[in-house]
Amino acid sequence: MRSWHWLTTLSMVFVAASLPAQDDLEGLEEQAIRSAVAAVAPSVVRIETIGGLERVGQVLVGTGPTSGLVVSDDGFIVSSAFNFIQQPTSILVTLPGGQRTTARIVARDHARMIVLLKVNSESKLPVPVAVPRSEVSVGQWSIAVGRTYDQPEPNLSVGVISATNRVWGKAIQTDAKISPSNYGGPLIDIHGRVLGVLVPLSPQTRPQESGAGEIAGAEWYNSGIGFAVPLAEINERLAALKAGKDLHAGLLGISFKPGDIYSLPAEIAAAQPGSPAYKAGVKAGDTIVEIDGHKIVRQAQLRQVLGTRYAGDKVHLVLKRGDASIEATAELVEKLDPYQHPFLGILPLRATTEPGVAVRYVYPGSPAAEAGIQPADRIVALTPAGSAEVAVADATALRTAVANLEPKTKVSLKVMRGDQTLAFELLPAKLPTEIPGELPPALAQAPADPAEKPATGVIEIKLPEEASQCLALVPDNYHPQVSHGLVVVLHAPGEIDKAAFEARWKPICQTHRLIALAPMSAKSDKWEPTEADFIRKTIDDCVTHHNIDPTRIVAYGYQAGGSMAWLVAFNHLDRVRAVIAIDALPPARAKTPENDPVNRLAIFLGTADKSTTAAATKALVARLESARFPISQKALGDQPRELTAEELAELGRWIDALDRI
């Protein structure tokens, strides 16, 4: 049997019975539900998988019966990819008529977590009626149907449609209870027509992310929400799937300016070199105002439209570039070439008022050092070889300009040194992984005391809509006019010892101007994957109420807390800039993201030779390095342990240098 806590599912046996009086509303509802399920039942099949893996990552999987839905009378059936994560050696399908036959996987839709099966049967199979997408509306009846029990009638659960166009346009949302055993079965309306196919999608999935792993979203099965991929949209791609073509989410290759995606325009911060957007002529500073006829005002709208597109689809863009309107066509791709962040070799001074980037520190041996750039120099312009000069107003502008460089492109830097204007030519390198030694002060001069002293020490943060608790350690030297880094400390599950938390993190926070944030798990024995959203809310709350440097927001954790740190970082690349995982692996459901030109992610790993995670960590490092992420590693000796106070101080310097350019 599958290793899941199964939901109690309403199982209705269809027997002849006299109906209640016509004015009995409950009786009429029961009759309608029975009729709807009876209409779709001949198209719902029972699937059994045999053999394959027992575990996928750290998740135990099994071979219990699951569900599928007929989509073509010549023997094609769709089901959820979740049902086949163990890579079974055999697949058996029990048709509604009782015939048991073998089946094979023909193709996969990696964006919507759907698989297409072909059964070995000469019989014509009954195909259900699909509900047009235009007829799906919030509030209408929805019935989740599966065929997992060894009985003639399907099992079901009743609810309503609670949202449409969820998971970036891919899914219908329902509050009907959905057991993992029902994944692959249909979600139907009160007339027995199919709204969609039940799959475990995650609302935390990033736009255009291909699948995010077949088990991503399975943790939501007992949360009061479930998802179904519209059958009408599956049917649109059915011919390609039947021909054996796997489908993948389509990638455009753009990065937005960081911020609130629901309010900011779709202004491009970077078009990744070699990407469809880059080949179509999209440039940093362009704003996408229309795509395929859809007007775009906010980033979220663009993400919603792109979220439904596949690799190979062509999209028509209308761009605003200054006062000009430009049209372009781009063909989306399945995969982008791994992006390598260019590195000049400097740390900027913070809280400067003059235009440009004042140099705080020059990395020894870096391109900047070899070119002759010195501390206290001020970079005011950058000119890529063969391109126009780009004025540099501040560190954010320089970082964005560097992110838009083509690989192996030399640049010329215009630098002010006192009254002199100098030019330095250099070839950017890759981001370093070594932890720098002692760093000079980050501020040119200490700020004047604030007019009103802010609250410091350990502060309780309470979000009105959340039951879980959170602490924040604000150092005594916090100044509202100085940007601070933010360390999200994810402890072991359960209540946090406030005194121990303060004693451990106060020195590093004081020294490097950091705020330590400590969200607590709802349960005393484990972190729930769904709590990544709660953690994000605590980060956003801290950013709202304190002066936080967006380049130095990190997620830190040891073992169980470290796994949660991975999940938070991977799910919230628009906010988190580093993950610090001590003897911890990413959850199996967490898919490694693409390396983003603007939303940089650095990684710090603490590993022990005899840890149970040692072998998997080596494989993880290889995978992350192939994706061009910068990875710093700390050897912990034979046995897993937390970082010492000395190592934590060293980590403070690593965090302090995350705004490197």
N, C-alpha and C positions, 0 to 999 in steps of 0.2 A: 504493500500500500504506500501511497505518497506520504511523505513526512510533513503533513500540514495539519493544522487544527481546522478540521472541516466545519464549515458552516452548517447549521441545521437548515435544510432546504425543504421547502414545501413540496411534497410529492403527492400529486392528485391522481387518483385512480378513476378512470372514466367508466362508469357503470350506468346502466339505465336507471333513471330515478324520475319521479314526478317532480315537476317544477313548482316552486311556490307561486302564489298569486302574482298576476302581472304587475300589480302595484308594489310588490315587494322589491325595493331597490337592490338589496343585498343579493336576492335571488337572481335578479337580472344581471348583476355584475358577475356572479359566479357562472351563469350560463354563458356570458360573453367571453369570459376567460377560457372556459372549457372549449368553446367553439374555436377560439383563436389558436389554442395549442393543438387542437385536433387538426386544424388546417395545415399547420407547418410540420406536425409530427412525422409524416412520411418522408420528409427531407432531412431529418436529423438522425445522424448515425452515431454509433458507439465505436470508439477507437481504443485499441489496446496496443501498447508498445512493449517489446520484449528485448532484453539485453541492453547493452550500452553502459554508460558511465553511471556510477552510484552518486558521484558528487560533481558539481560544476562549481569550481572555486571552493568556497567554504559552505556551499548550499547543498544539502542532501536532497536528491531528487529520486523519484521512483517510477514505477511502471503501472500505476493504477489506471483504470479506464478513464477516458476523457471523451470529448464530443467533437463532432464535425458537422458540416452543412453541405448538402449537395448544391453545386452551382452550375452543373451541366449534365444533361441527361445521358451523355456518353461516358459517365463514370468518374467525373472530376469532383473533388470534394475539397473545401477549404477548412482549415483548422488554425488554431493558434500555434505560433512557433514555440511557445512555452511548453507545449506538449511533447516536443521533440528535442529538448535541450540535451538529453542524455545520449543523443546519437544512437538510437535503437538499431539493433541488427534486424529486427522484423517488425512489421506493422500489420495488425489484423483489424479489419473493419467489419462490424456487424450491421448489415443493412436493416432497415425497418421491417422487411419481410422475414427476417430471421436468418438469411443467408450470411455466412461468415466467410470472408475472403481476405486475401492479402492485398496490400497496397504499397505504393512506393511514392517517395517525394519527387515531384516533378520540378518545382521551382519555389523560391522564397521571395516574399516581399519584406526586405530588411527594414524598411521605414515604418511599416505598420504592423510588423510582427505576425505576418500571415504566411502559412505554407499552403501549397496546392498539392493534393494527393491524387493519384490515379488508382482506382480499384480494379482488380481483375474480375470483371463481371460483364457478361454480354447483355444483361437486362437493362432496359431503359430506366433511368432513375428519375423520380419526380423532382422538378425544380421549383423552388418557392418563388413567390412574387416579391420583388424588391420595392421598398418605399422610395419614391423620388426624394432627393435631398430637400427639395423645396417644400415638401409636405411634412418634414420633421420639425416639430415645434415644442418648446418648453411647456411642461404641464400635462402632455398627453400620456396615456397609459403606455407602459413598457413592461414586457414580460420576458425575463431571462429564461431560456430553455436549454436543457442539456439532456444527454442520454448516457448516463454513467452507471445506472443501476441495472441489474439483470432482471428487468421486467418489461412488459410490452409498452408501457406508457413512459413518456419522458418526465423528468423532474423539472421543476420551475420555481421561479420567485417573481413576485409582482411588485412593481413600483411605478415611477413616472420618469419622464425625461426631465432631468434637472438642468441641463445645459447643452448647447450645440457648439460645434466648431471648437471643441476643446483640444488640448495638446497641439497647439498651433495648427488648428484646422483639420486635424486628422480624425477626430473622434466625436461620437455622441456620448454624453454622460448620463448615467442613470443612478437612482438610489435603490434600485432592485438589488437584493443581496446576491452576490456572484461568488460561488465557490470556485477555486482553481480547477475543480473537476469539470466545471461547465465552460471553461475557456475553449473556444472553438465552436460553441453552440451559437444559436441565433438570439438576438434581442428582437422581439416582434411587437407589433402594435396590436390594438384590440381586435383588428380584423384578421389577424394571422399573417399579415405581410411582414417581411423581414426588414427591420430598420438597419441592423448591422450584425457583425460577427464579434462575439465577446473576446476581448484580448486584454492582457495586463499591461496597459500603457501607464507611464508615469507623468503626472502633471508637471514634474520638474524637468522633463526632457527638454533639451535645448532645441531651438528651431532647426529643422533640416538635419537633425541627427539621425543617422541610420540605425534604428533599432535601440541603441544604447544597451544591447544585450538582451537576450530573450527573456530574462527574468526581471528586467527593470519594470517596476510597476506592480509586481506581484505582491509587494508588501502592502498595497492599498486595498487588498481584497476584503478586509474586514473594517474599512474606514467609513463606510456609508456612501462611497462613490465607486462606480465601475465604468468601464469604457467599452464601446463597440465601434469598430470600423464600419462605416456605411457600406452596405452591400452594393448599392448603386455605383459606388466608386470602385469597388473591387471588380465589378462586372466590366467597367470601362477598360481595365487593364488585363482582363481575363485572357484575351487572345495571346498576349505576350507571355503570360505565365504558362499557358497551355503549350506554348512553343518551347518551354524550358528556359526562359529568360528570367534570371533573378532581377529583382527591382531594388534600387537603392535610392535613398534621399538625394535630391539634387543640391549641389553646393555652388554658390555664386562666388565666394572668395572675398567678401568684404568684411570690414570691421567698422562698427559705429563708434562715435564719440561716447565714452562711458557716461552713464547717468540713468535717469528714469526713462525706460523705454516707452512708457505710456504717455509721456508728455513731450519728449524731445523729438525734433524732426529727424528724418532718416538721412542725416548728414554723414558722409563717408569719412572716416578717419584714416583708413588705409585700404587699398585694393591690393591683395597679395600678388606679388609678381608671379606671372604664369597662370593665374586663375582666370576663369571665364570673364569676370568683371574687368580684370586688367587687360585681357585681349580685346574686350569690347570698347576700351578707351575710358573706362570709369577712373576718375582721379580723386585723390584726397581733396576734400573741400566741396565736392559735388553733393547735391542733395537729391535723392530720388523722390520724385513727386507723383509718379504713376508707374504701375507695372501691369502689363496685360489688360489695360483699360481700367484698373482699380486705382482710384485716387489715393495717394499716400500722404498723410499729414504727420503721422507719428511712426517711430521705429517699430512699435508693436504691430502696426498694420502691415508693414512690409514683411515682417517675420511671419505673420499669419498667412499671407499669400504664398510666400516661398515655402512655408511648411508643408504644403500639399503637393509640391512639385517633385518630380523624379529626375535622376540623372538621365541626360539625353533630351529632356524637355528644353525648348527654347523659350526665353522670356523677353518681352519687349519692354525696355525701360525708357522713361522720360526723365531727364536729369535737368536740374537747375544749376548752372555754373555762372556765378555772378549774375548778370542781367540776361544771359543767354539761356535758351532752352535747347537741349541736345537730346537726340533720340539714339538709342543703341539696342542691339540684340545680342544676347548672350546665351550660349548653350551650356546648361548646368552639367556638372560632372559628379561622378561618384566619390572621387577622392582628390584631395589637393596634395601637391608635393609638400613634404614636411618643411615648415618654415624655420629658418635659422635667424634668430634675433641678432642684428648687427650691434657691435659694441665699440664705442670710441675709446673708452678707458678712463672716464672721469666720474666723480661724485659731485653733484651740484651743492653749493651753499644754499641753505634754506632761508626763507623770510627776507629776501633781498628786495629792494625797491627799484633799482636801476634796471632798465631793459637789458635783456640778454641773460646768459647763464654764467654766474660766477663760479669758478672752479674751487671746490673744497679740497679735493684729493685727486691725485693722478695715480692710477694703478701702475706699479712697476712693471716694465716689459710690455705694456699695452701699446696700441697704435698711437694714442695721445702722448704717452711718455716718449716713444721713439721719434715722434714728430717734433717734440720740444715744448709741448704745452706744459704750463706750470700752475701750481696753486695760486689763486687770486687773479688769474687771467679771467677775462669775461668774453664768452663766445656770443657774437651778435648776429652771425649769419652762417649758413651752410650752403655750399654749392656742389651738387652731385656732378660728376664728370659728364659733360655733354648736355647739361640741363641748366635752367635758370637759377639764380641765387634765391634762397629762401631766407627771409628775415626771421630771426629767432627772438621772440618776445620774452620767453621764460623757459623753464625746464620742460614743461608739458609740450610746448611747441617744438623744442629740439628733439624730445623723445619721439614725437609723432613724425617729424621729418626723417629721423633715422629709421623709423619703422617702415617708411615708404621707399627706402633704398632698394634698388635691385641688387641681387647677390653679386659680390666681388666688384662693387662699384666704388672707385676712389672718390673721396670728397675733399673739398677745400673748406677750411674753417676760417672765417674772419674773426680775429681775436683782438680785443682791446687790452693792452698791458700798460697801465698808467695812461699817458697821453699818446702812446704809440698804437698804430693800427697794423697788425701783423696778419699774415696768411700762412696757414699750415696745411699741407696735403697729407692725407693718410688713407690707408685701406682698412676699413673696419674689420674687426675679428669677431669671434663668437663670445657670448657671455661667459665670464669665468665661473668656476665652481669652488675655488679656494676661498677660505674665510680670511678677510683682510686682518692685518694686525691692528694696533691701536690707531684710531682715526682722529683727525683733528676735529675741533668743535664744529657742529653742523650749522651754528648761527654765527654771523659776523660779529654780533654784539648781543649781550643779554637784553631782553626787552624790559621796559619799565614795568613796575608793579601794576597789576590791573586795578581799575577803580574799585571793583568789588571782587573780593576773594571768592573763587569758585569752590564748590564742595569737593573735598578730596577724601582719600581713604577708601575703605570698602563700602560701596553704595549698592543698595538693592534696586534692581530694575524690574519693574512689574509692567508687563504688557496687558492691557485690559482684556483682550480677547484670548489670552493664553493662561492655562493653569500652571504651567511649569515656571520655575523660578530662575533667576539669573542674578549674578553679582558682577560688579565692575570695580576694579581697583584703579582709582585715579591717583597718580603720584602727587606728593605734596608740592612739587615744583611745576605742576600743570599750569599753563598759561593759555588763556582762550585765544590769544593772537599768534600762537605758535602751533604749527601742525604736529600732531603726535601719531606714531604708529599704533596699530591695534592688534593685540595678540588674543585670539579667541582660544582660550584654554579649555579643551574638552577632557574633563576628568573621567575617571571610571564612573560607571552608572551609580546613581544614588546621591545622597546629600553631600555637600562640600563642607569641609572644615574651614571656616572663614579665617581663623587665626593662621592655620598652616598655609592657606592660599596666599594670604598677605605676606607672610614671612618669606615664602619662596619667591614670589614675583616682584616684591617691592624694590629690591636692589636694581634689577634689570630695567624696571620701569622708570626709576629715578634717573639712572645713568643715561639711558637712550631715549628718553621722552616717549614712553609707551604707555598705553592704557591696556590693562589685562581684563578681558571679558570672560566670565565663567558661566555659561548656560548649564542648567542641570537637567538631567534626563527625567522624564515623567515617571519611569519605573525604576525601582531600586536595583534591578538585576540586569538591565540591558538598555542600550540605546535603540530606539526604533528608527528605521531609515526615514520615516515620514517626519522626524523631528529636525531634519535638515532645513525645512522651511521655518520652523520656530527659531533656529539658530540664525538664519538669515535676518529674521525680523529683529533679533537682538542687536545684530551688527548695524542694521539700518537705524535703529533707535539711537545707538551710540554715535553714529555719524551725524545724526540730526542734532544731538545735544552737545557734542564736543567737536573740537577742531581736529579732524582726522585726515592724515595724509593718505590718499587713495592708493599710492604706490607701495605702502607698507602695512597692508592688512593681511594677516596671516592666520592660518588655522593650525593649532598645535594639539597633539594628543599622543598618549602612550597606550599601546595595545588596543583595547576596545575604543578608547577615546581617539586613538590614532586612526582607526578605520573610519570613524565618524568624520575626522578631519579631512580624510581623502574625499569622502562623499560630499561634504560641504564645499570643498574647493572645486571639485569637478562639476558640481551642479550650479555653482555660482561664480563662474569665471569672470563675470562682469564686475564682481566685487572683491573677490579674494585673490591676492597676488602671490601667495606662497602657501605650501603645505609642509608642515613639519611632523613627520610620522616616526615615532620611536617604537620599534618592534611591532609594526602594524602594516597590514596590507589593505588595499582598497577592497571594499565589499565586492562580491562577485557580480552584483548588479550594476556596478559603476563602470562605465565605458570610458576608456582613455580619450580625452578630448583632443581636438586639433590644436596645435600650437598657434596661438592667435598673435598677429603682429602688434596689436594695441593692448589687449588684455593679457599681459605677460604673466606667466606662472613659473615660479622657481620652486625647487623641491629640495628638502633637507631630510635625509634618512639616517636614523640611528639603528644600527644592526649588530646583532650578537652572533658569534660563530655557531653556537649550539642551539640557537633559537629554532623552534619548529617552523618558523617562517623563512629561515635563511635561504633555502633553495628557491622558494617562490620569489623572494626578494631579488635574487640575482636575475631571474627571468624578467621581473618587473623592471629592473634598472635597464636591461637590454632593450625592452620595449619602449620605455620612456626616452632613452637616448636615441633610438631610431626615429622617434618623433621630434627630436632636437630640443627636448627640455633640458635646461641646466640642472644638474643634480649634484648636490654636495652630500658627502657621506661621512658619518662618524662611527668609528669602530667602538663597540661597547664591551669588548672582551668576549669571554666564553658565554656568559649567561645574560639574558635580557634584564635590563634595569632602566630606571629613569635617569635622566641627565643629572650630573652633580651640579653643585652651585658654580664651580669653575667652568664646567661645560655650558651651563646656562648663560654665564657671562660671555663666553665665546659666541654662543648663539645670538646674543644681543647685538654683537657687531655684525653678524650675518644679516639680521633684520635691518639694522641701521643702514646697510649698503644696498638695500633692494631698489632704491631710486637711482641706481647707477645708469649711466648712459654710454 
